[in-house]
Amino acid sequence: MGDARFHWFADTMTLRRADRVLEIGPGASPSLSLLAERVPEGRVIGVERSATAITRAAERLRAAGHDPSIHGAAPGAGTPTRSASTDRTATRGGAPAMATRSASTGGTEPREGKAAHSDSGRVGLVHAELTKLRPEQVLDDFGIDGFDKILAVNVNMFWTKRPTAELTLIKKLLAPGGGLYLCYGYGDPDGAATSPKPPQGRLGEHLTEAGFTVRSTACGDLLCVHAVLG
């Protein structure tokens, strides 16, 4: 991937092959492709508010051999849409079933026949502001009951303000036992700690108030704050 920090973030998350991963604000970075490689039997979804970043992320994913589905407002359009790509309804411990989207309701209609082994629908993009997401709709759209890992890289709202609404939404998106990973840094895991980092005390305070148990890992220029409920 050419960016050591994303490899370190992925290692710190201890990803499993079938994990369902949501990244908040991936932009057009290589992170989604790397995550998809680390969870070959799982799902990877990126939520991004920038239409330009959605377009570039989709292009980058296709160049890496993935077939992303796109949900939300189409870049350059004002109405919600979904990509024409076929989605898979993922289930835990079983083969995903192919599904198509209902144009009138947005629901999932199982398609007859055995699912083909393809990348279609395993990686997805949602064009939306985080606080405007409806958790139940996101989970239904992607055919899952929760995310095992939620990642945010250099997303400052978690410490520059009290992110009550955002953390409430994240708790609804997490599967039981799932974890939130707030990662910061622009350098190398083996380099000097030169880029600015949020005060860990403030991050920890906000997360603890929301009911999370927090631990931190740092290496070189990188920091990862891992939060789990309970």
C-alpha positions in Angstrom: 0.0 0.0 0.0 3.0 2.3 0.4 1.8 3.9 3.7 3.2 2.2 6.7 0.8 3.9 9.1 -2.3 2.1 7.7 -0.6 -1.2 8.1 0.2 -0.4 11.8 -3.4 0.8 12.4 -4.7 -2.5 10.9 -2.2 -4.6 13.0 -3.3 -2.7 16.1 -7.0 -3.5 15.4 -6.2 -7.3 15.4 -8.5 -7.9 12.5 -10.0 -11.3 11.9 -10.8 -12.8 8.5 -14.6 -12.4 8.9 -14.7 -9.0 10.7 -17.1 -6.4 9.6 -15.4 -3.1 9.6 -16.7 0.5 9.3 -14.3 3.4 8.7 -15.4 6.9 9.4 -14.0 9.5 7.0 -11.6 7.4 4.9 -11.3 10.1 2.2 -9.5 8.7 -0.8 -6.8 7.0 1.3 -5.6 3.4 0.7 -7.1 2.3 4.0 -10.3 0.7 2.6 -8.3 -1.5 0.2 -5.9 -2.6 3.0 -8.8 -3.4 5.3 -10.5 -5.4 2.6 -7.3 -7.5 2.2 -7.2 -8.1 5.9 -10.8 -9.3 6.1 -11.2 -11.5 3.0 -14.4 -13.1 4.5 -15.7 -9.9 6.0 -17.1 -6.6 5.0 -15.6 -3.1 4.8 -17.7 0.0 4.7 -16.5 3.6 4.5 -18.7 6.6 5.6 -17.5 9.8 3.9 -19.1 13.2 3.7 -17.2 14.4 0.7 -18.6 13.6 -2.7 -15.2 14.1 -4.3 -13.6 11.7 -1.9 -16.3 9.1 -2.5 -15.6 9.2 -6.3 -11.8 8.9 -5.8 -12.2 6.2 -3.2 -14.4 4.2 -5.5 -11.9 4.6 -8.3 -9.0 3.5 -6.1 -11.0 0.5 -4.9 -11.8 -0.6 -8.4 -8.1 -0.2 -9.4 -7.2 -2.5 -6.5 -9.6 -5.2 -7.8 -12.7 -4.4 -5.6 -16.2 -3.7 -6.7 -17.6 -1.2 -4.2 -21.3 -0.5 -3.8 -22.1 3.2 -3.3 -25.0 4.3 -1.1 -26.3 7.8 -0.3 -26.3 10.9 -2.4 -24.5 10.4 -5.7 -21.6 12.7 -6.3 -22.9 15.7 -8.2 -26.5 14.8 -7.5 -29.0 15.9 -4.8 -31.0 12.7 -4.4 -30.1 9.5 -2.6 -29.0 6.6 -4.8 -27.3 3.2 -4.7 -24.9 1.9 -7.1 -25.9 -0.7 -9.7 -23.5 -3.2 -8.2 -25.1 -6.2 -6.7 -24.8 -6.4 -3.0 -24.3 -9.5 -0.8 -26.3 -10.0 2.4 -23.5 -11.1 4.7 -24.3 -13.5 7.5 -22.0 -14.7 10.3 -20.8 -18.2 10.0 -22.5 -18.9 6.7 -22.2 -18.2 3.0 -23.6 -14.7 2.0 -26.7 -14.7 -0.2 -26.8 -12.6 -3.3 -29.3 -9.8 -3.1 -30.7 -7.0 -5.2 -32.0 -3.6 -3.9 -35.7 -2.7 -4.3 -35.9 0.6 -6.1 -39.1 1.6 -4.3 -38.3 0.6 -0.7 -34.5 0.2 -0.5 -35.1 -3.2 1.0 -33.1 -6.4 0.4 -34.7 -9.0 -1.9 -32.8 -12.3 -1.9 -32.0 -13.6 -5.4 -32.6 -17.2 -6.2 -29.6 -19.5 -6.6 -26.3 -20.1 -4.8 -24.1 -17.0 -4.2 -21.2 -16.7 -6.6 -17.8 -16.2 -5.0 -17.0 -12.6 -6.0 -16.0 -9.3 -4.4 -19.2 -7.6 -5.4 -20.9 -6.0 -2.4 -18.1 -6.9 0.1 -16.8 -3.3 0.1 -19.1 -0.4 0.3 -19.2 3.4 0.5 -21.8 5.6 2.1 -21.9 9.3 1.1 -23.2 11.0 4.3 -22.4 13.0 7.3 -21.8 10.7 10.3 -24.4 12.4 12.5 -27.1 12.1 9.8 -26.7 8.3 9.5 -29.6 6.1 10.6 -27.9 3.1 12.1 -30.7 0.7 11.4 -30.8 1.7 7.7 -27.0 1.3 7.3 -27.1 -2.1 8.9 -30.1 -3.2 6.8 -28.6 -1.8 3.5 -25.5 -3.9 4.0 -27.3 -6.9 5.4 -25.4 -7.1 8.8 -26.4 -6.8 12.4 -23.4 -4.7 13.6 -19.8 -3.9 13.0 -17.0 -5.7 14.8 -14.5 -2.8 14.4 -15.1 0.9 13.7 -12.1 2.9 12.7 -11.5 6.7 12.5 -8.1 8.1 11.4 -7.2 11.7 12.3 -10.9 12.5 12.9 -10.6 15.4 15.4 -14.2 15.8 16.4 -13.8 13.1 19.0 -11.6 15.4 21.1 -12.2 19.0 19.9 -15.8 18.8 21.1 -17.9 16.6 23.3 -19.1 14.0 20.7 -22.2 12.8 22.5 -24.3 12.3 19.3 -21.5 10.6 17.4 -20.6 8.2 20.2 -24.3 7.3 20.7 -24.6 6.5 17.0 -21.4 4.4 17.1 -22.7 2.4 20.0 -25.8 1.5 17.9 -23.6 0.4 15.0 -21.2 -1.8 17.0 -21.9 -5.5 17.3 -21.7 -7.0 20.9 -18.0 -7.1 21.9 -17.0 -4.8 19.0 -14.5 -2.0 19.4 -13.9 1.6 18.3 -10.4 2.6 17.2 -9.5 6.3 17.1 -6.1 6.5 15.4 -3.9 9.6 14.9 -0.6 10.5 13.2 0.8 11.1 9.8 4.2 9.7 10.1 5.8 6.3 10.4 5.5 3.7 13.3 9.3 3.6 13.4 9.8 7.3 13.1 9.9 10.3 15.5 6.6 11.5 17.1 6.4 14.8 15.2 2.7 15.2 14.1 0.2 16.7 16.6 -1.9 14.4 18.6 -5.1 14.9 20.7 -4.7 15.0 24.4 -5.3 11.4 25.5 -6.9 12.6 28.7 -9.6 14.4 26.8 -10.2 11.6 24.4 -10.4 9.1 27.3 -12.8 11.4 29.3 -15.3 11.7 26.4 -15.2 7.9 25.7 -15.5 7.0 29.4 -18.5 9.3 29.9 -20.1 7.5 27.0 -19.7 4.1 28.7 -16.5 2.9 27.0 -13.4 1.3 28.6 -10.3 2.8 27.0 -6.7 1.7 26.4 -4.1 3.4 24.2 -1.2 2.1 22.1 1.5 4.3 20.6 4.4 3.6 18.3 6.7 6.2 16.6 4.5 8.9 15.3 1.3 6.9 15.7 -1.4 6.7 18.4 -4.4 4.3 18.6 -7.1 4.7 21.3 -9.1 1.5 21.6 -12.5 1.7 23.2 -15.0 -1.1 24.1 -18.3 -0.9 25.8 -18.5 -2.0 29.4 
